[in-house]
């Protein structure tokens, strides 16, 4: 039972709840604990915290939700205003929306699939608020009511309204912590001279090394409004598709996006970074590495030829394999057939006394590391 607004017990609960959110960025399971307390104090089945991007949900956490709840939300496009009546009722930051607003939105347009979804998951009613909105992403908080809880009461909405500023401050603190992690990752990549661009959970550039910056330009890649773009339409389409797959965690296989960089080739490798528990999407989610294989490894190939008794052509093949390229990519970079690379490898195996490509690569990487010191 929620205490009357203005009573000492009520104020004590608001203070306790604010304290839980203040500690959430620092405590293990702190956010889950604070959101469950919010659900309890508003008589709700569950509480929800989410960030919606232009194309993707950066995060969407619902306490005590069915395992299929979030996956189905993504599948039906629940972040879209034409699907989700809650998104359609989004108001200015720190303004409440609740059942009266949901009913108005559903009277104009009702997505039956989404309505069936929230009813099956017992989350048709509730109260929500946009906490903040910046270009490309909206941060929202909600208390979800099902059939058992029924529509929200005025007292429950007042608790929700009172605690929202504390939740926003906690999110800002989480933002600071995650951006510090992004800076540390960028610094590590910088020290390794890696040409890398980091993207957050909604696809915005959140970090870039100087080596990557040097490779950007009108003929390769550009950053516009915080988003990575390619000039050529076909490359742009492939780039955005790969980034979208990586954001969704469904990118698979080696990168196959090639750009012409001056007189050489530039290979883009787009991969999903490991997701951390309770990451708000500020931390890097995708890494785009840019490689100029032959330009980088000519010196290494010369050293490999000397150390391993290979011709320069054979050493270039080994150097490219040591970078992680497949035989098909090696053939393309050297403008020869895959059969030629396979034939060269037979000779290289004999010269180096190995039977497998993995053994050869291990030796080559050791040699490259020694001569690079």
N, C-alpha and C positions, 0 to 999 in steps of 0.2 A: 504494500500500500504506500503510495507516495504522499509525503507530508504536504500540508498546505503551503502555498507560496508565501514566503515571508517568515515562516516559523523557524525557530532555532534548528530543529531537526532537518528541515529542508536545506538551510544554508550549510549545515555540516555535511550533508550528502553532496552538495555541489562542490564544496571545498575538497572532499575526499576524491570525487571523480576528477576534478582538475588536477589533483596531485598524481593520480594514476597516469593521466596523459602526459604530464610534465616528465615523468620517469620513463615513459614508454620507449623513447629512442635509445635508452641505456640499459634497460632490463631485458633479460632473455624472456621471450614471449610477452614483453611489456605491452605491445600494441594489442595483442589478442586479449590480454587481461583487461585492459582499459575499455576495449570495445564491448566485451561481455558485461562489464559493469554498467556501461551506457545502456545496453539493452535491458538490463535488470531495472535500472532507475527510470526507464521510460515505459516499463511494462510491455516490452517488445520481445518477439520471438528471437530476433537476431539484429545485429547492427552491421552496417556496411560502410566501408571506406574505399573509395575508388578514384582513379584518374582516367579520364577519357581523352584520347588524342583525336586527331583528324581522321585517322584510319584504324587505330588500334586502341585497345584498353591497356594502358601502361600497367595498371594493377587493379585488382578487383577482389577485395577480401570481405568475406561474409562469415561471421562467427557461426559455428555449429551448422554449417551448410552441408547438404548432400554433396558427395564427391562429384556428381554430374552437374551440379548447379552452375559452376563457373564455366565449364566446358560448353554447356548448352547455351549459356549467355553469349559466348563468342560465336558459336555456330549460327545463331539466329540474328546476329548483328545487333545485340542488345544495347550497344553504345550509340545507335542511330536514333535521331528524334522521330523519324517516321515509323520506327518499330516500337520503341520504348516510351510509353506515355510519361514516365518520370523524367526522361531527358527532355521531352517536349515541354515540360512544365518548369524547366530551369529558369530561375530568376536571378536577379543581381546578387553578388556575393553577400552572404550573411542574411538573406531573406528566406523565410520558410516557404516550402510548398508542402501541401498535405492532401488529404482525400478530396477536398472540394476542388482543388486544382486538377487532380488526376481525372475527376469526373468530367470537368470541362474539356480537357484534352481528348478524352475518349469519346465525347459526344461529337467532336469534329472528325476524328479518325481513330478507329480501333483496329489494332493489329491482333487478329484472333490467335495467331500462334504465340505471340508474347503473352497475351492474356491467359491462355491455357498454361503457359510455362509458369507464370507467377502463382497461379492457383494450385497447380500440382506441387509447387515447392512452398506453398503456404506463405506467400509474401505479397498478397494483393494490395494491402493497405500500408499506411505508414506516414512518416514525415521525413523531409529531406532538406538539405541546404547546400548551395554552392559555397565552398569555403574560400576559394580564390580561383581566378581565371587569368591565364596568361596566353600569349599566342600559341595556338596548337594544342593546348591541354587545359582541362577543367578538373579541379579537385572537388569531390563531393562527399558528403556524409549523409547517412540515412539510418533510420530505425525502421525495421520491417515488421509489420503485423500481419498475421494470418487470420483465418476464420475464427480461431479460438480467441484471439486477442481483440478482434474487431477494429473499427476505426480508432484513431488516436483521440485522446481527450485534450482539452485545453491545458490542463496541468502537465501532461506528458510533453506536449509541444513546448511548454515554457522551460522545462528541464533541458530539453534539447537545445533550445535557443540560448540558454544561459551558458551551456558548456561549450558551444561551438567555437568561441574565440580561443579557448584553451587548446582545443584540438588543432586549430590553425597554427598556434604558436609551436606546438609539438611537431607538426609537419615541417615548419620552417627550420626547426632544429635538426630534424632528420635530413632535410635538404642540405644543410651545412655539412653534416657528417658524411653524407654520400658524395658530395662534391670534393671533399678532402680525399676520399678514396679514389675518385677519378683523377685527381691531381697526382696522387702517388703512383697510380698505374701509368699515367702519361709520362711521369718522370722516369720510371723504370724502362719504358719503351725508348725514351729519349737517350738514355745512357747506353742502350744497345744499338743506337743509330737506326732504329726501325721506322720505316715510313708507315705510320698508322693513324687512322682516324677513328675516334670513339663516338658511338651514337647511344643516346639514352633510349628509354623504353618506348618513346613515341617517335623515334627516328631522327631526333635533333642532334646536331653535332655538339658533343660536350667535352671534347678534347682532341688535340691534334699535335703530332710531333713536328719539329722543324723540318725533318726529312720529308714528311708528307706535304707540308706547306710548300716546299720547294718544287714539288711535282704538280701542284695545282696550276691551272691556267686555262685560257680560252679553248685550247685544243684538247685538254684532258678532262679535268673535273673542276667544278666550281661549287662554292657554298653560297646559297642565296636564301635569305631569311632563316638561316640556321639549318638548312636542308642541303644535303649533298646532291648535286646534279651533274649529268653529263650533257655535252652540247649536242652530240649526234642523237637523233630520235631513237634509233634502234638500240644504241648503247644505254640511253636513258631508260627505255622500257625495261631492258634486262636488269639494269642497276636497281631500279625501284622494286622490281619483282623479287630480286634476291634479298634486298634489304627487308622487304615485307615478310619473306619466308623466315629470315633470321630473327626478326622481331617476334614472330609467332613460334619460334623454336623448331621450325620444320625444315630448315635448310639442310640439305644433304649433299654429299659428294664434293669433289674438288671444284674450285672456282673456275669459270670458263669465260670470264669477261676480259677481253683484250682491248687495249687502247694503244694508239700510235703516239709515242712520246719522242718528239723530234725525229731522229733517225732510227730510234729503237722501239721496242715494244714494252708495254706496261701491263702487268697482270694484276687484276684486282681479285683479292681473296676476301670473301665476306662470310663471317662466322658468328654464331651466337656465343656470347660469354656465359659462363655459369651463373645461374640466377641465385641470388642470396635470399634467405628467408626474410620476409618483411622489408624488402627493398621497395622504395616508393617510386621507382622509375627514374630517379635522378642519377643513380649510378649507371656506369656504362653497361649496356646490354648487348651491343653488337660492336665488333671490331672489323674495320676495313683496312687491310694491309695492301700496300702498293709495292710491287716488286719489279725491278728492272734487271732481270737475271744476268744477261751477258755482260752488261756494263759493270755490274758489281763483281763478277767472279773471274774476270780475265786475270787479275793478279793472283787470285787463289789457284786458278788453273795452272798457271806457270809454276807455282810452288809445288802443286800436286805432281806435275809432270816430272819435276826434278827429283822429288822425294820418292815417287813410286815407280820411276823408270818407264813413264808413258810418253807417247807423243802428245803434243799440245792439243790436238783434236780429241784424243782419247781422254785427256785430263779435263777438257771442257765438258765432256759427257759426264764424267764422274762428279765434277763440281755441281752440275745441275741436278744430278740425282741426290747429292748430299743436301741440296736445298729443299728437297721434298718433292721435286717435280716427277711426274710419271714419264715413262718411256715415250708416250705419245707427245707430251709437251716438249720433251728434249728434242724429239725429231722435228717438231714444228719450229722451235727456236733456232735450230741449226740448219733448217731448210733441207732436211734429208728425209728419207723414208724411215718408218719404224723398223723395217727389216735391216736397214743399214745400222741403226743403233744397236739392234740385237746382235748383229755380226761383230760390231766393235766391242760389245760387252764380252763376247766369248774370248776375244783376244785379251781384253783387260783382265778377266778372271784368271787366265793362264799366267799373265805377267805378275799378278798380285798374289797368286796362290790361294784364291778363294773359290768357293763353289756357289755362293748365294749373293744376291744383290745387297741384302741386309749387312752381310759381313763387309762388303766393299764400302758401303756408305759409312759404316762405323769407323773403318780405318781412315777414310777420307775426312770425316769430321774431326777426328783426333789430330790429323796432320794440319788441317786448316786452323784449328784452335791453337796448336803449338806455334805456327808461323805468324799468327795474328797477335801474339803477345808482345 
